[in-house]
Amino acid sequence: MSAEWPPGSSRLYGMQLEDPREGYVWLQKMNTSNRKIVVLSRLSPAKLSRWINLEVVDFHWITSKIDSYAIDPALERLKHFVDSLVIEDEGIIWLDAVEYLVDTHGFDSSIQFIQSVGDSLMDTNWTMVMPYSPLAFKSTEVAKMRREAPNYTISTEPENQIIEVVDSESDVEDSALLDALEGEDEESLLGSDIPHIEVEPGLVVLSRIPEKSLSRAILQRRIEQWSVMGFDVSELEPLLLVDGRAERYARYFVFEEKIRRATECERRIRELEQLGFTKEVTKLHFRIMQLTGIEDVEKQLQLLLAEAR
C-alpha cells in the first residue's frame, strides 16, 4: 500500500483487522518526516517493539501500572491527552485499545468517548485510526462504531499488498509474482497447511526456503506452520517488518537452524521416553519447543541416552 493517507484528515477511522499485526506493518509505512505517529496501545513496550520501532513514534502504554510509557486508561484522561495533542502539528493517532476500553468502561461510555474524540479532531491536521476485531462486538455495536468511525480497509490487491515494502527495488523483490516467475510459488515451497515431510511420528521437517523466495507472504506462512507445530515463534515474527531480503533471510536462516536442531532433539526425546525417562522428557520437550538452550538440551540427551545404553 502507498503511503498516501485517505482523503479527509480531521477524521476518525476504524480499521477492522483479523490479524492485528497487519495494522502495525501498515502503520510503520505511514511514518514520514512530516507526519507524527502517536501510538496508544494496550500492548506493553516489550511486546509492541516486536512490531514497530518505538524510537520513531510517540508511544503511550494504556495501563494503570507505573511506567515511563504509561497513560491512565480513564476515558477522561485519554480525551484530555488527545485534546492537548491535536492543537498543533499533524499526524496519525493509533488507538489500539478499543476492546479493552469497552470491557473496562462499557460500550455506551466508550462510544461517547469515540464521538467526543471525533469532535476534537474537526478542523485539525490529525487523524485517529482505531483497529479492532468486529468479532469482539455485537453487530449492532459494530454498526454504531462504523457510524462514528468509517471503516478504512488496507488494500489486499497483489500490487498493493501490505506485505510489500516502500522502495521500488524491494517492491519487485518481495512480490509474490516474482516468486512465481522464479518457479517457487508459495504452494510448492510450503505445501499444505499441515507439513507432510515427516521423520517418524512427531515433529515434521519442513523444506528449506531459498533466499530468493523468502517474501513476507511466504515468511508469514512458514511462521504459522511452525506455530501450529507448537514452537515459540515470537523471535521470528519481527522479521515481517524487515525490508531487506538479505537481512531477513540471514536472520531467518539462524532461526531455521534452531528448528532443525530442536526437531532432531525431539526424535531423541521420544527415544528417551520409550526408555522410561518420563520426568526428564517433559522438561526437555518444553525447552525445545521454546527453542531455549538447545545446545544444553543436546548435551543432556547425549548423557541420558549414553546412561540408558
C-alpha positions as CSV (number, residue, x, y, z in Angstrom):
1,M,0.0,0.0,0.0
2,S,1.2,3.5,-0.8
3,A,2.0,6.0,2.0
4,E,-0.9,8.2,0.8
5,W,-3.3,8.9,3.7
6,P,-7.0,8.6,2.8
7,P,-8.7,11.9,1.9
8,G,-10.0,14.0,4.7
9,S,-7.8,14.5,7.7
10,S,-9.6,15.7,10.8
11,R,-11.3,12.4,10.8
12,L,-11.7,9.3,12.9
13,Y,-11.4,5.9,11.1
14,G,-12.0,2.4,12.2
15,M,-9.9,-0.5,10.9
16,Q,-11.3,-4.0,11.1
17,L,-8.5,-6.5,11.3
18,E,-8.5,-10.2,11.8
19,D,-4.7,-10.1,12.3
20,P,-3.6,-7.0,14.4
21,R,0.0,-7.4,13.1
22,E,-1.2,-6.2,9.7
23,G,-2.0,-2.9,11.2
24,Y,1.4,-2.3,12.7
25,V,3.1,-3.2,9.4
26,W,0.9,-0.7,7.7
27,L,1.5,1.9,10.4
28,Q,5.2,1.6,10.0
29,K,4.8,2.6,6.4
30,M,2.8,5.7,7.3
31,N,5.8,7.2,9.2
32,T,7.3,10.1,7.3
33,S,9.4,13.1,8.3
34,N,6.4,15.5,8.3
35,R,3.9,13.2,9.8
36,K,3.9,12.4,13.5
37,I,2.8,9.0,14.7
38,V,1.3,8.7,18.1
39,V,0.5,5.2,19.4
40,L,-1.9,4.5,22.3
41,S,-1.9,0.8,22.9
42,R,-2.7,-1.9,25.4
43,L,0.4,-3.8,24.3
44,S,3.4,-3.4,26.6
45,P,6.6,-1.8,25.2
46,A,8.3,-5.2,25.2
47,K,5.5,-6.7,23.1
48,L,4.9,-3.8,20.8
49,S,8.5,-3.3,20.0
50,R,8.4,-6.6,18.1
51,W,6.2,-4.9,15.5
52,I,7.1,-1.3,15.4
53,N,10.2,0.8,16.2
54,L,9.2,2.7,19.4
55,E,12.1,5.2,18.8
56,V,10.3,6.7,15.8
57,V,6.8,7.0,17.3
58,D,5.3,8.7,20.3
59,F,4.2,5.6,22.2
60,H,1.9,5.5,25.3
61,W,1.0,2.3,27.1
62,I,-2.6,2.3,28.3
63,T,-2.2,0.8,31.7
64,S,-2.7,1.5,35.4
65,K,0.8,0.4,36.1
66,I,3.6,2.9,36.9
67,D,5.8,3.0,33.9
68,S,7.6,5.7,31.9
69,Y,5.3,4.9,28.9
70,A,2.1,4.7,30.9
71,I,-1.0,6.6,30.3
72,D,-4.0,6.1,32.6
73,P,-6.9,4.2,30.9
74,A,-9.6,6.6,32.3
75,L,-11.6,7.9,29.3
76,E,-11.3,11.5,30.7
77,R,-7.5,11.2,30.8
78,L,-7.3,9.9,27.3
79,K,-9.7,12.6,26.0
80,H,-7.6,15.3,27.6
81,F,-4.4,13.8,26.1
82,V,-6.0,13.9,22.6
83,D,-7.3,17.4,23.0
84,S,-3.8,18.7,24.0
85,L,-2.1,16.8,21.2
86,V,-4.2,18.0,18.2
87,I,-3.8,21.7,18.9
88,E,-0.7,21.8,16.7
89,D,1.3,19.7,14.2
90,E,-0.2,16.9,12.2
91,G,-0.2,13.2,12.2
92,I,-1.9,9.9,13.0
93,I,-3.1,8.8,16.4
94,W,-3.3,5.0,16.5
95,L,-5.7,3.8,19.3
96,D,-5.2,0.1,19.7
97,A,-7.3,-0.5,22.7
98,V,-11.0,-0.4,21.6
99,E,-11.8,-3.8,23.0
100,Y,-10.1,-3.1,26.3
101,L,-11.9,0.3,26.7
102,V,-15.3,-1.3,26.1
103,D,-14.5,-4.1,28.5
104,T,-13.3,-1.6,31.2
105,H,-15.8,1.2,30.8
106,G,-18.8,-0.4,28.9
107,F,-19.9,0.2,25.4
108,D,-22.1,3.2,25.9
109,S,-19.3,5.2,27.7
110,S,-16.8,4.1,25.1
111,I,-18.9,5.2,22.1
112,Q,-19.5,8.5,23.8
113,F,-15.7,8.8,24.1
114,I,-15.3,8.0,20.4
115,Q,-17.9,10.6,19.5
116,S,-16.1,13.2,21.6
117,V,-12.7,12.4,20.1
118,G,-14.2,12.7,16.6
119,D,-15.4,16.2,17.5
120,S,-12.0,17.2,18.8
121,L,-10.4,16.2,15.5
122,M,-12.5,18.6,13.5
123,D,-10.5,21.3,11.8
124,T,-7.2,19.8,12.8
125,N,-4.4,18.1,10.8
126,W,-4.8,14.9,12.8
127,T,-6.5,11.6,12.0
128,M,-7.2,8.9,14.5
129,V,-7.3,5.2,13.5
130,M,-8.9,2.6,15.8
131,P,-8.1,-1.0,14.8
132,Y,-10.4,-3.6,16.3
133,S,-11.9,-7.0,15.7
134,P,-15.6,-7.0,14.7
135,L,-15.9,-10.5,16.2
136,A,-15.4,-8.9,19.7
137,F,-18.7,-6.9,19.4
138,K,-22.3,-7.4,18.6
139,S,-23.4,-6.5,15.1
140,T,-25.4,-3.5,16.4
141,E,-22.3,-2.2,18.3
142,V,-20.2,-2.6,15.1
143,A,-22.8,-0.6,13.2
144,K,-22.7,2.2,15.8
145,M,-18.9,2.3,15.7
146,R,-18.8,2.5,11.9
147,R,-21.2,5.4,12.0
148,E,-18.8,7.3,14.2
149,A,-15.6,5.9,12.6
150,P,-16.0,4.9,9.0
151,N,-14.0,1.8,8.2
152,Y,-10.7,2.1,6.4
153,T,-9.6,-1.0,4.6
154,I,-6.0,-2.0,3.9
155,S,-5.7,-2.9,0.3
156,T,-5.1,-6.6,-0.5
157,E,-4.5,-6.2,-4.2
158,P,-1.3,-8.1,-5.2
159,E,0.5,-4.9,-6.3
160,N,-0.6,-3.0,-3.2
161,Q,-0.3,-5.7,-0.6
162,I,0.7,-4.6,2.9
163,I,3.5,-7.1,2.9
164,E,5.3,-5.1,0.3
165,V,8.0,-2.5,1.2
166,V,8.1,1.1,0.1
167,D,11.2,1.4,-2.2
168,S,10.8,0.2,-5.8
169,E,13.6,-2.3,-5.8
170,S,12.3,-4.1,-2.7
171,D,8.8,-3.9,-4.1
172,V,9.9,-6.1,-7.0
173,E,11.9,-8.4,-4.8
174,D,9.0,-9.0,-2.4
175,S,6.2,-9.5,-4.9
176,A,4.5,-12.9,-5.0
177,L,4.6,-12.6,-8.7
178,L,8.4,-12.7,-8.8
179,D,8.4,-15.8,-6.7
180,A,6.1,-17.5,-9.2
181,L,8.2,-16.4,-12.1
182,E,11.2,-17.9,-10.4
183,G,9.3,-21.2,-10.2
184,E,9.0,-21.0,-6.5
185,D,5.3,-20.3,-5.7
186,E,4.0,-20.4,-2.2
187,E,2.3,-23.8,-2.5
188,S,5.3,-25.6,-3.9
189,L,7.5,-24.0,-1.2
190,L,5.3,-24.6,1.8
191,G,3.0,-27.3,0.9
192,S,-0.4,-27.7,2.6
193,D,-1.3,-26.3,6.0
194,I,-0.1,-29.5,7.6
195,P,3.5,-30.2,6.5
196,H,3.9,-33.7,5.1
197,I,7.6,-34.3,5.2
198,E,7.8,-36.5,8.3
199,V,10.6,-38.2,10.1
200,E,8.7,-40.8,12.2
201,P,5.7,-39.8,14.3
202,G,6.3,-36.5,16.0
203,L,7.6,-33.2,14.6
204,V,7.9,-32.8,10.9
205,V,10.8,-31.4,8.8
206,L,9.9,-28.6,6.5
207,S,11.6,-28.0,3.2
208,R,14.1,-25.2,3.2
209,I,13.1,-21.9,1.6
210,P,15.8,-20.3,-0.7
211,E,16.7,-16.7,-0.2
212,K,15.3,-15.5,-3.5
213,S,11.8,-16.8,-2.4
214,L,11.6,-15.5,1.2
215,S,9.0,-12.9,0.6
216,R,6.9,-11.6,3.5
217,A,4.0,-13.7,2.4
218,I,6.0,-16.9,2.5
219,L,7.7,-16.0,5.7
220,Q,4.2,-15.4,7.3
221,R,3.0,-18.8,6.2
222,R,6.2,-20.5,7.5
223,I,5.8,-18.8,10.9
224,E,2.2,-20.1,11.0
225,Q,3.3,-23.6,10.2
226,W,5.9,-23.7,12.9
227,S,3.4,-22.1,15.4
228,V,0.9,-24.9,14.6
229,M,3.6,-27.4,15.4
230,G,3.9,-25.8,18.8
231,F,7.2,-23.8,18.5
232,D,7.6,-20.4,20.1
233,V,7.9,-18.2,17.0
234,S,7.9,-14.8,18.8
235,E,11.6,-14.3,17.9
236,L,10.9,-14.7,14.2
237,E,7.7,-12.5,14.0
238,P,9.6,-9.1,13.9
239,L,11.2,-10.2,10.6
240,L,7.9,-9.3,8.9
241,L,9.0,-5.7,9.3
242,V,12.4,-6.1,7.8
243,D,12.6,-4.6,4.3
244,G,15.9,-6.1,3.1
245,R,15.6,-9.6,1.8
246,A,19.2,-10.4,2.5
247,E,19.0,-9.4,6.2
248,R,15.6,-11.1,6.5
249,Y,17.0,-14.3,5.2
250,A,20.1,-14.2,7.3
251,R,18.1,-14.0,10.5
252,Y,15.5,-16.5,9.2
253,F,18.3,-19.0,8.4
254,V,19.6,-18.8,12.0
255,F,16.1,-19.5,13.3
256,E,15.5,-22.3,10.9
257,E,18.7,-24.0,12.1
258,K,17.3,-23.8,15.7
259,I,14.1,-25.5,14.5
260,R,16.2,-28.2,12.7
261,R,18.2,-29.0,15.8
262,A,15.0,-28.9,18.0
263,T,13.3,-31.4,15.7
264,E,16.3,-33.7,15.9
265,C,16.2,-33.4,19.7
266,E,12.5,-34.2,19.7
267,R,13.3,-37.5,17.9
268,R,15.8,-38.4,20.6
269,I,13.5,-37.3,23.4
270,R,10.9,-39.8,22.1
271,E,13.6,-42.4,22.3
272,L,14.2,-41.4,25.9
273,E,10.5,-41.7,26.7
274,Q,10.5,-45.3,25.4
275,L,13.3,-46.0,27.9
276,G,11.3,-44.7,30.8
277,F,12.7,-41.2,31.4
278,T,9.3,-39.6,31.8
279,K,10.2,-36.7,34.1
280,E,13.2,-35.7,32.0
281,V,11.2,-36.0,28.8
282,T,8.6,-33.4,30.0
283,K,11.3,-30.8,30.9
284,L,13.3,-31.3,27.7
285,H,10.3,-31.2,25.4
286,F,9.2,-27.9,26.9
287,R,12.6,-26.4,26.3
288,I,13.0,-27.4,22.7
289,M,9.5,-26.0,21.9
290,Q,10.6,-22.7,23.4
291,L,13.8,-23.0,21.5
292,T,15.9,-22.1,24.5
293,G,19.2,-23.7,25.5
294,I,19.1,-26.2,22.5
295,E,22.9,-26.9,23.0
296,D,22.3,-27.7,26.6
297,V,19.4,-30.0,25.7
298,E,21.6,-31.8,23.2
299,K,24.2,-32.4,25.8
300,Q,21.7,-33.7,28.3
301,L,20.2,-36.0,25.7
302,Q,23.6,-37.4,24.9
303,L,24.4,-38.1,28.6
304,L,21.0,-39.7,29.3
305,L,21.0,-41.9,26.2
306,A,24.5,-43.0,27.0
307,E,23.5,-43.8,30.6
308,A,20.5,-45.8,29.3
309,R,22.6,-47.8,26.9
